[in-house]
Structure formats: C-alpha cells, structure tokens
Amino acid sequence: MHGKSGCFAMQNSRFRNAKSKLSFSLRIIFTQQELFSQTTTRFFTAKEKRVYQNLEFRYTLFYSILLEVF
C-alpha cells in the first residue's frame, strides 16, 4: 500500500487537466461548426438544409450533455 495515495492524487490531477482541455477543444469545434453553418448552408437545397439542421441539433444536444457532465 506504500505510495498509493500519491498515485491517486496524480490521476486526479491528470483528469482535471483533461477535463479543462476537453471543454476548450469542444468550444473550438462547436464555434467552427457555427462558422461553417453560416457560410455554407446558403448553397444547400431544401432537403440538404433539413438534414444539416437535424445534424446541427444533434451536435448541440451532445454538446450540452457534455457540458453538464464536465
């Protein structure tokens, strides 16, 4: 059992670092997705716009769930 508490502290520290990096990465991904949405959807047909809006809704839902978890 010697040295176990140090390992747990180290793992917790790494997990906290990963959580902050993940939220930062998600903000970048979703910001870029919004920029893509604004510039390219004007060239889509009506059916393509519906499909894209459905995907956009799913990404937004996924992002909000991730924010609640982290």
PDB file of N, CA, C, O and CB in Angstrom:
ATOM      1  N   MET A   1       0.808  -1.200   0.000  1.00  0.00           N
ATOM      2  CA  MET A   1       0.000   0.000   0.000  1.00  0.00           C
ATOM      3  C   MET A   1       0.854   1.268   0.000  1.00  0.00           C
ATOM      4  O   MET A   1       0.329   2.378  -0.086  1.00  0.00           O
ATOM      5  CB  MET A   1      -0.920  -0.004   1.194  1.00  0.00           C
ATOM      6  N   HIS A   2       2.142   1.098   0.095  1.00  0.00           N
ATOM      7  CA  HIS A   2       3.012   2.265   0.165  1.00  0.00           C
ATOM      8  C   HIS A   2       2.955   3.046  -1.150  1.00  0.00           C
ATOM      9  O   HIS A   2       3.122   2.474  -2.227  1.00  0.00           O
ATOM     10  CB  HIS A   2       4.463   1.842   0.481  1.00  0.00           C
ATOM     11  N   GLY A   3       2.721   4.346  -1.052  1.00  0.00           N
ATOM     12  CA  GLY A   3       2.727   5.216  -2.227  1.00  0.00           C
ATOM     13  C   GLY A   3       1.431   5.246  -3.017  1.00  0.00           C
ATOM     14  O   GLY A   3       1.370   5.893  -4.062  1.00  0.00           O
ATOM     15  N   LYS A   4       0.406   4.573  -2.554  1.00  0.00           N
ATOM     16  CA  LYS A   4      -0.863   4.533  -3.300  1.00  0.00           C
ATOM     17  C   LYS A   4      -1.540   5.900  -3.360  1.00  0.00           C
ATOM     18  O   LYS A   4      -2.069   6.280  -4.405  1.00  0.00           O
ATOM     19  CB  LYS A   4      -1.815   3.521  -2.664  1.00  0.00           C
ATOM     20  N   SER A   5      -1.528   6.638  -2.259  1.00  0.00           N
ATOM     21  CA  SER A   5      -2.244   7.922  -2.254  1.00  0.00           C
ATOM     22  C   SER A   5      -1.630   8.905  -3.247  1.00  0.00           C
ATOM     23  O   SER A   5      -2.337   9.729  -3.827  1.00  0.00           O
ATOM     24  CB  SER A   5      -2.237   8.532  -0.843  1.00  0.00           C
ATOM     25  N   GLY A   6      -0.337   8.820  -3.440  1.00  0.00           N
ATOM     26  CA  GLY A   6       0.322   9.684  -4.416  1.00  0.00           C
ATOM     27  C   GLY A   6      -0.139   9.393  -5.832  1.00  0.00           C
ATOM     28  O   GLY A   6      -0.313  10.308  -6.638  1.00  0.00           O
ATOM     29  N   CYS A   7      -0.336   8.121  -6.133  1.00  0.00           N
ATOM     30  CA  CYS A   7      -0.813   7.734  -7.471  1.00  0.00           C
ATOM     31  C   CYS A   7      -2.213   8.271  -7.726  1.00  0.00           C
ATOM     32  O   CYS A   7      -2.510   8.773  -8.810  1.00  0.00           O
ATOM     33  CB  CYS A   7      -0.803   6.202  -7.629  1.00  0.00           C
ATOM     34  N   PHE A   8      -3.077   8.159  -6.707  1.00  0.00           N
ATOM     35  CA  PHE A   8      -4.439   8.658  -6.878  1.00  0.00           C
ATOM     36  C   PHE A   8      -4.449  10.168  -7.081  1.00  0.00           C
ATOM     37  O   PHE A   8      -5.203  10.687  -7.904  1.00  0.00           O
ATOM     38  CB  PHE A   8      -5.299   8.284  -5.668  1.00  0.00           C
ATOM     39  N   ALA A   9      -3.612  10.863  -6.333  1.00  0.00           N
ATOM     40  CA  ALA A   9      -3.542  12.320  -6.485  1.00  0.00           C
ATOM     41  C   ALA A   9      -3.067  12.686  -7.888  1.00  0.00           C
ATOM     42  O   ALA A   9      -3.555  13.641  -8.492  1.00  0.00           O
ATOM     43  CB  ALA A   9      -2.600  12.934  -5.425  1.00  0.00           C
ATOM     44  N   MET A  10      -2.119  11.922  -8.392  1.00  0.00           N
ATOM     45  CA  MET A  10      -1.592  12.176  -9.726  1.00  0.00           C
ATOM     46  C   MET A  10      -2.673  11.935 -10.789  1.00  0.00           C
ATOM     47  O   MET A  10      -2.811  12.713 -11.733  1.00  0.00           O
ATOM     48  CB  MET A  10      -0.364  11.283  -9.994  1.00  0.00           C
ATOM     49  N   GLN A  11      -3.438  10.846 -10.621  1.00  0.00           N
ATOM     50  CA  GLN A  11      -4.506  10.547 -11.574  1.00  0.00           C
ATOM     51  C   GLN A  11      -5.583  11.625 -11.543  1.00  0.00           C
ATOM     52  O   GLN A  11      -6.090  12.030 -12.589  1.00  0.00           O
ATOM     53  CB  GLN A  11      -5.124   9.178 -11.274  1.00  0.00           C
ATOM     54  N   ASN A  12      -5.932  12.087 -10.346  1.00  0.00           N
ATOM     55  CA  ASN A  12      -6.938  13.144 -10.232  1.00  0.00           C
ATOM     56  C   ASN A  12      -6.462  14.415 -10.916  1.00  0.00           C
ATOM     57  O   ASN A  12      -7.240  15.100 -11.580  1.00  0.00           O
ATOM     58  CB  ASN A  12      -7.261  13.426  -8.758  1.00  0.00           C
ATOM     59  N   SER A  13      -5.187  14.725 -10.753  1.00  0.00           N
ATOM     60  CA  SER A  13      -4.630  15.915 -11.388  1.00  0.00           C
ATOM     61  C   SER A  13      -4.699  15.794 -12.911  1.00  0.00           C
ATOM     62  O   SER A  13      -5.064  16.748 -13.598  1.00  0.00           O
ATOM     63  CB  SER A  13      -3.176  16.136 -10.934  1.00  0.00           C
ATOM     64  N   ARG A  14      -4.349  14.627 -13.430  1.00  0.00           N
ATOM     65  CA  ARG A  14      -4.409  14.420 -14.879  1.00  0.00           C
ATOM     66  C   ARG A  14      -5.838  14.509 -15.393  1.00  0.00           C
ATOM     67  O   ARG A  14      -6.087  15.056 -16.467  1.00  0.00           O
ATOM     68  CB  ARG A  14      -3.808  13.065 -15.249  1.00  0.00           C
ATOM     69  N   PHE A  15      -6.782  13.964 -14.615  1.00  0.00           N
ATOM     70  CA  PHE A  15      -8.183  14.006 -15.020  1.00  0.00           C
ATOM     71  C   PHE A  15      -8.682  15.444 -15.060  1.00  0.00           C
ATOM     72  O   PHE A  15      -9.400  15.822 -15.986  1.00  0.00           O
ATOM     73  CB  PHE A  15      -9.048  13.168 -14.067  1.00  0.00           C
ATOM     74  N   ARG A  16      -8.309  16.258 -14.061  1.00  0.00           N
ATOM     75  CA  ARG A  16      -8.723  17.665 -14.066  1.00  0.00           C
ATOM     76  C   ARG A  16      -8.149  18.382 -15.282  1.00  0.00           C
ATOM     77  O   ARG A  16      -8.843  19.173 -15.920  1.00  0.00           O
ATOM     78  CB  ARG A  16      -8.274  18.371 -12.767  1.00  0.00           C
ATOM     79  N   ASN A  17      -6.899  18.113 -15.604  1.00  0.00           N
ATOM     80  CA  ASN A  17      -6.282  18.740 -16.778  1.00  0.00           C
ATOM     81  C   ASN A  17      -6.997  18.315 -18.060  1.00  0.00           C
ATOM     82  O   ASN A  17      -7.223  19.137 -18.948  1.00  0.00           O
ATOM     83  CB  ASN A  17      -4.787  18.375 -16.860  1.00  0.00           C
ATOM     84  N   ALA A  18      -7.350  17.043 -18.158  1.00  0.00           N
ATOM     85  CA  ALA A  18      -8.043  16.547 -19.351  1.00  0.00           C
ATOM     86  C   ALA A  18      -9.418  17.187 -19.479  1.00  0.00           C
ATOM     87  O   ALA A  18      -9.846  17.517 -20.586  1.00  0.00           O
ATOM     88  CB  ALA A  18      -8.176  15.013 -19.304  1.00  0.00           C
ATOM     89  N   LYS A  19     -10.114  17.368 -18.359  1.00  0.00           N
ATOM     90  CA  LYS A  19     -11.440  17.982 -18.407  1.00  0.00           C
ATOM     91  C   LYS A  19     -11.359  19.404 -18.938  1.00  0.00           C
ATOM     92  O   LYS A  19     -12.181  19.804 -19.763  1.00  0.00           O
ATOM     93  CB  LYS A  19     -12.088  17.974 -17.020  1.00  0.00           C
ATOM     94  N   SER A  20     -10.378  20.175 -18.474  1.00  0.00           N
ATOM     95  CA  SER A  20     -10.279  21.560 -18.941  1.00  0.00           C
ATOM     96  C   SER A  20      -9.900  21.610 -20.421  1.00  0.00           C
ATOM     97  O   SER A  20     -10.402  22.453 -21.165  1.00  0.00           O
ATOM     98  CB  SER A  20      -9.248  22.339 -18.103  1.00  0.00           C
ATOM     99  N   LYS A  21      -9.017  20.710 -20.844  1.00  0.00           N
ATOM    100  CA  LYS A  21      -8.634  20.679 -22.256  1.00  0.00           C
ATOM    101  C   LYS A  21      -9.802  20.253 -23.132  1.00  0.00           C
ATOM    102  O   LYS A  21      -9.972  20.765 -24.239  1.00  0.00           O
ATOM    103  CB  LYS A  21      -7.449  19.734 -22.467  1.00  0.00           C
ATOM    104  N   LEU A  22     -10.609  19.310 -22.637  1.00  0.00           N
ATOM    105  CA  LEU A  22     -11.753  18.842 -23.411  1.00  0.00           C
ATOM    106  C   LEU A  22     -12.763  19.958 -23.622  1.00  0.00           C
ATOM    107  O   LEU A  22     -13.250  20.151 -24.736  1.00  0.00           O
ATOM    108  CB  LEU A  22     -12.417  17.659 -22.717  1.00  0.00           C
ATOM    109  N   SER A  23     -13.079  20.692 -22.569  1.00  0.00           N
ATOM    110  CA  SER A  23     -14.064  21.766 -22.726  1.00  0.00           C
ATOM    111  C   SER A  23     -13.545  22.842 -23.679  1.00  0.00           C
ATOM    112  O   SER A  23     -14.315  23.399 -24.462  1.00  0.00           O
ATOM    113  CB  SER A  23     -14.405  22.389 -21.358  1.00  0.00           C
ATOM    114  N   PHE A  24     -12.241  23.139 -23.617  1.00  0.00           N
ATOM    115  CA  PHE A  24     -11.649  24.115 -24.535  1.00  0.00           C
ATOM    116  C   PHE A  24     -11.732  23.613 -25.978  1.00  0.00           C
ATOM    117  O   PHE A  24     -12.077  24.370 -26.886  1.00  0.00           O
ATOM    118  CB  PHE A  24     -10.178  24.399 -24.151  1.00  0.00           C
ATOM    119  N   SER A  25     -11.414  22.331 -26.182  1.00  0.00           N
ATOM    120  CA  SER A  25     -11.467  21.750 -27.527  1.00  0.00           C
ATOM    121  C   SER A  25     -12.884  21.755 -28.069  1.00  0.00           C
ATOM    122  O   SER A  25     -13.104  22.046 -29.245  1.00  0.00           O
ATOM    123  CB  SER A  25     -10.920  20.323 -27.518  1.00  0.00           C
ATOM    124  N   LEU A  26     -13.847  21.435 -27.212  1.00  0.00           N
ATOM    125  CA  LEU A  26     -15.241  21.418 -27.659  1.00  0.00           C
ATOM    126  C   LEU A  26     -15.702  22.807 -28.067  1.00  0.00           C
ATOM    127  O   LEU A  26     -16.439  22.959 -29.042  1.00  0.00           O
ATOM    128  CB  LEU A  26     -16.150  20.869 -26.558  1.00  0.00           C
ATOM    129  N   ARG A  27     -15.266  23.833 -27.318  1.00  0.00           N
ATOM    130  CA  ARG A  27     -15.646  25.200 -27.698  1.00  0.00           C
ATOM    131  C   ARG A  27     -15.108  25.537 -29.082  1.00  0.00           C
ATOM    132  O   ARG A  27     -15.805  26.157 -29.886  1.00  0.00           O
ATOM    133  CB  ARG A  27     -15.126  26.219 -26.662  1.00  0.00           C
ATOM    134  N   ILE A  28     -13.882  25.137 -29.364  1.00  0.00           N
ATOM    135  CA  ILE A  28     -13.291  25.403 -30.680  1.00  0.00           C
ATOM    136  C   ILE A  28     -14.069  24.661 -31.765  1.00  0.00           C
ATOM    137  O   ILE A  28     -14.399  25.239 -32.800  1.00  0.00           O
ATOM    138  CB  ILE A  28     -11.797  24.985 -30.706  1.00  0.00           C
ATOM    139  N   ILE A  29     -14.359  23.384 -31.528  1.00  0.00           N
ATOM    140  CA  ILE A  29     -15.073  22.581 -32.525  1.00  0.00           C
ATOM    141  C   ILE A  29     -16.442  23.170 -32.814  1.00  0.00           C
ATOM    142  O   ILE A  29     -16.823  23.315 -33.976  1.00  0.00           O
ATOM    143  CB  ILE A  29     -15.217  21.131 -32.049  1.00  0.00           C
ATOM    144  N   PHE A  30     -17.186  23.510 -31.768  1.00  0.00           N
ATOM    145  CA  PHE A  30     -18.539  23.984 -31.996  1.00  0.00           C
ATOM    146  C   PHE A  30     -18.564  25.408 -32.531  1.00  0.00           C
ATOM    147  O   PHE A  30     -19.503  25.772 -33.240  1.00  0.00           O
ATOM    148  CB  PHE A  30     -19.335  23.901 -30.721  1.00  0.00           C
ATOM    149  N   THR A  31     -17.577  26.217 -32.219  1.00  0.00           N
ATOM    150  CA  THR A  31     -17.503  27.553 -32.805  1.00  0.00           C
ATOM    151  C   THR A  31     -17.226  27.440 -34.301  1.00  0.00           C
ATOM    152  O   THR A  31     -17.833  28.144 -35.108  1.00  0.00           O
ATOM    153  CB  THR A  31     -16.409  28.404 -32.108  1.00  0.00           C
ATOM    154  N   GLN A  32     -16.309  26.554 -34.663  1.00  0.00           N
ATOM    155  CA  GLN A  32     -16.005  26.372 -36.079  1.00  0.00           C
ATOM    156  C   GLN A  32     -17.206  25.807 -36.822  1.00  0.00           C
ATOM    157  O   GLN A  32     -17.439  26.147 -37.982  1.00  0.00           O
ATOM    158  CB  GLN A  32     -14.795  25.452 -36.254  1.00  0.00           C
ATOM    159  N   GLN A  33     -17.973  24.939 -36.152  1.00  0.00           N
ATOM    160  CA  GLN A  33     -19.165  24.383 -36.784  1.00  0.00           C
ATOM    161  C   GLN A  33     -20.175  25.486 -37.072  1.00  0.00           C
ATOM    162  O   GLN A  33     -20.813  25.478 -38.125  1.00  0.00           O
ATOM    163  CB  GLN A  33     -19.796  23.299 -35.895  1.00  0.00           C
ATOM    164  N   GLU A  34     -20.329  26.438 -36.149  1.00  0.00           N
ATOM    165  CA  GLU A  34     -21.254  27.549 -36.367  1.00  0.00           C
ATOM    166  C   GLU A  34     -20.804  28.409 -37.543  1.00  0.00           C
ATOM    167  O   GLU A  34     -21.630  28.847 -38.344  1.00  0.00           O
ATOM    168  CB  GLU A  34     -21.370  28.406 -35.101  1.00  0.00           C
ATOM    169  N   LEU A  35     -19.512  28.651 -37.649  1.00  0.00           N
ATOM    170  CA  LEU A  35     -18.994  29.426 -38.780  1.00  0.00           C
ATOM    171  C   LEU A  35     -19.263  28.692 -40.091  1.00  0.00           C
ATOM    172  O   LEU A  35     -19.658  29.307 -41.081  1.00  0.00           O
ATOM    173  CB  LEU A  35     -17.480  29.690 -38.613  1.00  0.00           C
ATOM    174  N   PHE A  36     -19.047  27.380 -40.095  1.00  0.00           N
ATOM    175  CA  PHE A  36     -19.327  26.567 -41.280  1.00  0.00           C
ATOM    176  C   PHE A  36     -20.801  26.666 -41.639  1.00  0.00           C
ATOM    177  O   PHE A  36     -21.158  26.807 -42.809  1.00  0.00           O
ATOM    178  CB  PHE A  36     -18.928  25.091 -41.045  1.00  0.00           C
ATOM    179  N   SER A  37     -21.646  26.593 -40.631  1.00  0.00           N
ATOM    180  CA  SER A  37     -23.093  26.646 -40.844  1.00  0.00           C
ATOM    181  C   SER A  37     -23.497  27.953 -41.515  1.00  0.00           C
ATOM    182  O   SER A  37     -24.303  27.951 -42.445  1.00  0.00           O
ATOM    183  CB  SER A  37     -23.839  26.484 -39.512  1.00  0.00           C
ATOM    184  N   GLN A  38     -22.953  29.048 -41.056  1.00  0.00           N
ATOM    185  CA  GLN A  38     -23.342  30.356 -41.575  1.00  0.00           C
ATOM    186  C   GLN A  38     -22.886  30.563 -43.018  1.00  0.00           C
ATOM    187  O   GLN A  38     -23.570  31.228 -43.797  1.00  0.00           O
ATOM    188  CB  GLN A  38     -22.772  31.454 -40.695  1.00  0.00           C
ATOM    189  N   THR A  39     -21.745  30.002 -43.373  1.00  0.00           N
ATOM    190  CA  THR A  39     -21.191  30.291 -44.699  1.00  0.00           C
ATOM    191  C   THR A  39     -21.647  29.325 -45.779  1.00  0.00           C
ATOM    192  O   THR A  39     -21.747  29.718 -46.941  1.00  0.00           O
ATOM    193  CB  THR A  39     -19.701  30.276 -44.633  1.00  0.00           C
ATOM    194  N   THR A  40     -21.927  28.075 -45.433  1.00  0.00           N
ATOM    195  CA  THR A  40     -22.192  27.089 -46.485  1.00  0.00           C
ATOM    196  C   THR A  40     -23.650  26.726 -46.667  1.00  0.00           C
ATOM    197  O   THR A  40     -24.021  26.252 -47.741  1.00  0.00           O
ATOM    198  CB  THR A  40     -21.436  25.860 -46.204  1.00  0.00           C
ATOM    199  N   THR A  41     -24.488  26.923 -45.672  1.00  0.00           N
ATOM    200  CA  THR A  41     -25.879  26.472 -45.805  1.00  0.00           C
ATOM    201  C   THR A  41     -26.642  27.251 -46.867  1.00  0.00           C
ATOM    202  O   THR A  41     -27.666  26.768 -47.351  1.00  0.00           O
ATOM    203  CB  THR A  41     -26.595  26.596 -44.476  1.00  0.00           C
ATOM    204  N   ARG A  42     -26.191  28.409 -47.236  1.00  0.00           N
ATOM    205  CA  ARG A  42     -26.921  29.170 -48.263  1.00  0.00           C
ATOM    206  C   ARG A  42     -26.842  28.492 -49.634  1.00  0.00           C
ATOM    207  O   ARG A  42     -27.626  28.818 -50.525  1.00  0.00           O
ATOM    208  CB  ARG A  42     -26.365  30.600 -48.358  1.00  0.00           C
ATOM    209  N   PHE A  43     -25.905  27.554 -49.815  1.00  0.00           N
ATOM    210  CA  PHE A  43     -25.769  26.840 -51.085  1.00  0.00           C
ATOM    211  C   PHE A  43     -26.499  25.497 -51.084  1.00  0.00           C
ATOM    212  O   PHE A  43     -26.516  24.809 -52.105  1.00  0.00           O
ATOM    213  CB  PHE A  43     -24.302  26.620 -51.396  1.00  0.00           C
ATOM    214  N   PHE A  44     -27.102  25.113 -49.957  1.00  0.00           N
ATOM    215  CA  PHE A  44     -27.777  23.820 -49.848  1.00  0.00           C
ATOM    216  C   PHE A  44     -29.177  23.869 -50.448  1.00  0.00           C
ATOM    217  O   PHE A  44     -29.820  24.918 -50.475  1.00  0.00           O
ATOM    218  CB  PHE A  44     -27.853  23.384 -48.387  1.00  0.00           C
ATOM    219  N   THR A  45     -29.635  22.717 -50.930  1.00  0.00           N
ATOM    220  CA  THR A  45     -31.036  22.592 -51.336  1.00  0.00           C
ATOM    221  C   THR A  45     -31.892  22.487 -50.073  1.00  0.00           C
ATOM    222  O   THR A  45     -31.360  22.378 -48.969  1.00  0.00           O
ATOM    223  CB  THR A  45     -31.253  21.345 -52.273  1.00  0.00           C
ATOM    224  N   ALA A  46     -33.210  22.518 -50.235  1.00  0.00           N
ATOM    225  CA  ALA A  46     -34.111  22.457 -49.076  1.00  0.00           C
ATOM    226  C   ALA A  46     -33.917  21.156 -48.294  1.00  0.00           C
ATOM    227  O   ALA A  46     -33.904  21.166 -47.063  1.00  0.00           O
ATOM    228  CB  ALA A  46     -35.579  22.583 -49.531  1.00  0.00           C
ATOM    229  N   LYS A  47     -33.765  20.037 -49.009  1.00  0.00           N
ATOM    230  CA  LYS A  47     -33.577  18.746 -48.330  1.00  0.00           C
ATOM    231  C   LYS A  47     -32.245  18.722 -47.578  1.00  0.00           C
ATOM    232  O   LYS A  47     -32.178  18.247 -46.445  1.00  0.00           O
ATOM    233  CB  LYS A  47     -33.633  17.581 -49.350  1.00  0.00           C
ATOM    234  N   GLU A  48     -31.202  19.228 -48.201  1.00  0.00           N
ATOM    235  CA  GLU A  48     -29.888  19.264 -47.553  1.00  0.00           C
ATOM    236  C   GLU A  48     -29.918  20.151 -46.314  1.00  0.00           C
ATOM    237  O   GLU A  48     -29.274  19.837 -45.312  1.00  0.00           O
ATOM    238  CB  GLU A  48     -28.816  19.765 -48.537  1.00  0.00           C
ATOM    239  N   LYS A  49     -30.655  21.251 -46.371  1.00  0.00           N
ATOM    240  CA  LYS A  49     -30.765  22.129 -45.204  1.00  0.00           C
ATOM    241  C   LYS A  49     -31.441  21.419 -44.040  1.00  0.00           C
ATOM    242  O   LYS A  49     -31.017  21.564 -42.893  1.00  0.00           O
ATOM    243  CB  LYS A  49     -31.540  23.396 -45.562  1.00  0.00           C
ATOM    244  N   ARG A  50     -32.501  20.643 -44.329  1.00  0.00           N
ATOM    245  CA  ARG A  50     -33.185  19.897 -43.265  1.00  0.00           C
ATOM    246  C   ARG A  50     -32.246  18.876 -42.631  1.00  0.00           C
ATOM    247  O   ARG A  50     -32.202  18.740 -41.408  1.00  0.00           O
ATOM    248  CB  ARG A  50     -34.440  19.191 -43.817  1.00  0.00           C
ATOM    249  N   VAL A  51     -31.500  18.162 -43.462  1.00  0.00           N
ATOM    250  CA  VAL A  51     -30.546  17.170 -42.950  1.00  0.00           C
ATOM    251  C   VAL A  51     -29.485  17.865 -42.103  1.00  0.00           C
ATOM    252  O   VAL A  51     -29.140  17.390 -41.020  1.00  0.00           O
ATOM    253  CB  VAL A  51     -29.881  16.386 -44.118  1.00  0.00           C
ATOM    254  N   TYR A  52     -28.972  18.979 -42.592  1.00  0.00           N
ATOM    255  CA  TYR A  52     -27.941  19.704 -41.857  1.00  0.00           C
ATOM    256  C   TYR A  52     -28.481  20.242 -40.535  1.00  0.00           C
ATOM    257  O   TYR A  52     -27.792  20.180 -39.517  1.00  0.00           O
ATOM    258  CB  TYR A  52     -27.390  20.850 -42.705  1.00  0.00           C
ATOM    259  N   GLN A  53     -29.704  20.769 -40.538  1.00  0.00           N
ATOM    260  CA  GLN A  53     -30.295  21.286 -39.303  1.00  0.00           C
ATOM    261  C   GLN A  53     -30.503  20.171 -38.290  1.00  0.00           C
ATOM    262  O   GLN A  53     -30.340  20.387 -37.089  1.00  0.00           O
ATOM    263  CB  GLN A  53     -31.626  21.982 -39.596  1.00  0.00           C
ATOM    264  N   ASN A  54     -30.861  18.978 -38.762  1.00  0.00           N
ATOM    265  CA  ASN A  54     -31.010  17.831 -37.877  1.00  0.00           C
ATOM    266  C   ASN A  54     -29.669  17.477 -37.238  1.00  0.00           C
ATOM    267  O   ASN A  54     -29.592  17.240 -36.033  1.00  0.00           O
ATOM    268  CB  ASN A  54     -31.576  16.623 -38.647  1.00  0.00           C
ATOM    269  N   LEU A  55     -28.618  17.443 -38.049  1.00  0.00           N
ATOM    270  CA  LEU A  55     -27.282  17.166 -37.517  1.00  0.00           C
ATOM    271  C   LEU A  55     -26.842  18.254 -36.547  1.00  0.00           C
ATOM    272  O   LEU A  55     -26.255  17.966 -35.503  1.00  0.00           O
ATOM    273  CB  LEU A  55     -26.267  17.040 -38.658  1.00  0.00           C
ATOM    274  N   GLU A  56     -27.125  19.493 -36.892  1.00  0.00           N
ATOM    275  CA  GLU A  56     -26.755  20.613 -36.033  1.00  0.00           C
ATOM    276  C   GLU A  56     -27.454  20.508 -34.678  1.00  0.00           C
ATOM    277  O   GLU A  56     -26.849  20.781 -33.641  1.00  0.00           O
ATOM    278  CB  GLU A  56     -27.106  21.948 -36.712  1.00  0.00           C
ATOM    279  N   PHE A  57     -28.722  20.112 -34.689  1.00  0.00           N
ATOM    280  CA  PHE A  57     -29.463  19.930 -33.445  1.00  0.00           C
ATOM    281  C   PHE A  57     -28.831  18.827 -32.602  1.00  0.00           C
ATOM    282  O   PHE A  57     -28.687  18.970 -31.387  1.00  0.00           O
ATOM    283  CB  PHE A  57     -30.937  19.599 -33.737  1.00  0.00           C
ATOM    284  N   ARG A  58     -28.453  17.722 -33.253  1.00  0.00           N
ATOM    285  CA  ARG A  58     -27.824  16.615 -32.516  1.00  0.00           C
ATOM    286  C   ARG A  58     -26.495  17.042 -31.906  1.00  0.00           C
ATOM    287  O   ARG A  58     -26.204  16.688 -30.764  1.00  0.00           O
ATOM    288  CB  ARG A  58     -27.609  15.408 -33.441  1.00  0.00           C
ATOM    289  N   TYR A  59     -25.691  17.789 -32.638  1.00  0.00           N
ATOM    290  CA  TYR A  59     -24.426  18.279 -32.103  1.00  0.00           C
ATOM    291  C   TYR A  59     -24.656  19.206 -30.915  1.00  0.00           C
ATOM    292  O   TYR A  59     -23.937  19.134 -29.919  1.00  0.00           O
ATOM    293  CB  TYR A  59     -23.632  19.004 -33.191  1.00  0.00           C
ATOM    294  N   THR A  60     -25.653  20.072 -31.019  1.00  0.00           N
ATOM    295  CA  THR A  60     -25.962  20.995 -29.932  1.00  0.00           C
ATOM    296  C   THR A  60     -26.401  20.231 -28.695  1.00  0.00           C
ATOM    297  O   THR A  60     -25.989  20.553 -27.581  1.00  0.00           O
ATOM    298  CB  THR A  60     -27.050  21.988 -30.356  1.00  0.00           C
ATOM    299  N   LEU A  61     -27.231  19.224 -28.890  1.00  0.00           N
ATOM    300  CA  LEU A  61     -27.689  18.396 -27.776  1.00  0.00           C
ATOM    301  C   LEU A  61     -26.511  17.659 -27.146  1.00  0.00           C
ATOM    302  O   LEU A  61     -26.382  17.628 -25.923  1.00  0.00           O
ATOM    303  CB  LEU A  61     -28.760  17.391 -28.248  1.00  0.00           C
ATOM    304  N   PHE A  62     -25.658  17.071 -27.969  1.00  0.00           N
ATOM    305  CA  PHE A  62     -24.469  16.362 -27.494  1.00  0.00           C
ATOM    306  C   PHE A  62     -23.563  17.296 -26.703  1.00  0.00           C
ATOM    307  O   PHE A  62     -23.060  16.926 -25.642  1.00  0.00           O
ATOM    308  CB  PHE A  62     -23.698  15.751 -28.675  1.00  0.00           C
ATOM    309  N   TYR A  63     -23.355  18.504 -27.216  1.00  0.00           N
ATOM    310  CA  TYR A  63     -22.503  19.486 -26.554  1.00  0.00           C
ATOM    311  C   TYR A  63     -23.074  19.884 -25.197  1.00  0.00           C
ATOM    312  O   TYR A  63     -22.326  19.996 -24.226  1.00  0.00           O
ATOM    313  CB  TYR A  63     -22.333  20.724 -27.436  1.00  0.00           C
ATOM    314  N   SER A  64     -24.388  20.100 -25.113  1.00  0.00           N
ATOM    315  CA  SER A  64     -24.994  20.492 -23.838  1.00  0.00           C
ATOM    316  C   SER A  64     -24.891  19.365 -22.816  1.00  0.00           C
ATOM    317  O   SER A  64     -24.703  19.624 -21.628  1.00  0.00           O
ATOM    318  CB  SER A  64     -26.466  20.887 -24.042  1.00  0.00           C
ATOM    319  N   ILE A  65     -25.011  18.121 -23.263  1.00  0.00           N
ATOM    320  CA  ILE A  65     -24.857  16.982 -22.346  1.00  0.00           C
ATOM    321  C   ILE A  65     -23.422  16.909 -21.844  1.00  0.00           C
ATOM    322  O   ILE A  65     -23.192  16.675 -20.658  1.00  0.00           O
ATOM    323  CB  ILE A  65     -25.250  15.653 -23.043  1.00  0.00           C
ATOM    324  N   LEU A  66     -22.457  17.107 -22.735  1.00  0.00           N
ATOM    325  CA  LEU A  66     -21.055  17.079 -22.309  1.00  0.00           C
ATOM    326  C   LEU A  66     -20.753  18.185 -21.306  1.00  0.00           C
ATOM    327  O   LEU A  66     -19.998  17.973 -20.358  1.00  0.00           O
ATOM    328  CB  LEU A  66     -20.131  17.210 -23.518  1.00  0.00           C
ATOM    329  N   LEU A  67     -21.332  19.350 -21.506  1.00  0.00           N
ATOM    330  CA  LEU A  67     -21.113  20.441 -20.556  1.00  0.00           C
ATOM    331  C   LEU A  67     -21.675  20.102 -19.185  1.00  0.00           C
ATOM    332  O   LEU A  67     -21.088  20.470 -18.167  1.00  0.00           O
ATOM    333  CB  LEU A  67     -21.743  21.731 -21.072  1.00  0.00           C
ATOM    334  N   GLU A  68     -22.807  19.404 -19.144  1.00  0.00           N
ATOM    335  CA  GLU A  68     -23.382  19.003 -17.864  1.00  0.00           C
ATOM    336  C   GLU A  68     -22.500  17.981 -17.165  1.00  0.00           C
ATOM    337  O   GLU A  68     -22.358  18.014 -15.942  1.00  0.00           O
ATOM    338  CB  GLU A  68     -24.784  18.437 -18.063  1.00  0.00           C
ATOM    339  N   VAL A  69     -21.908  17.071 -17.934  1.00  0.00           N
ATOM    340  CA  VAL A  69     -21.065  16.021 -17.359  1.00  0.00           C
ATOM    341  C   VAL A  69     -19.767  16.615 -16.829  1.00  0.00           C
ATOM    342  O   VAL A  69     -19.317  16.262 -15.739  1.00  0.00           O
ATOM    343  CB  VAL A  69     -20.766  14.929 -18.405  1.00  0.00           C
ATOM    344  N   PHE A  70     -19.168  17.515 -17.598  1.00  0.00           N
ATOM    345  CA  PHE A  70     -17.890  18.083 -17.195  1.00  0.00           C
ATOM    346  C   PHE A  70     -18.116  19.419 -16.569  1.00  0.00           C
ATOM    347  O   PHE A  70     -17.161  20.076 -16.154  1.00  0.00           O
ATOM    348  CB  PHE A  70     -16.935  18.202 -18.374  1.00  0.00           C
TER     349      PHE A  70
END
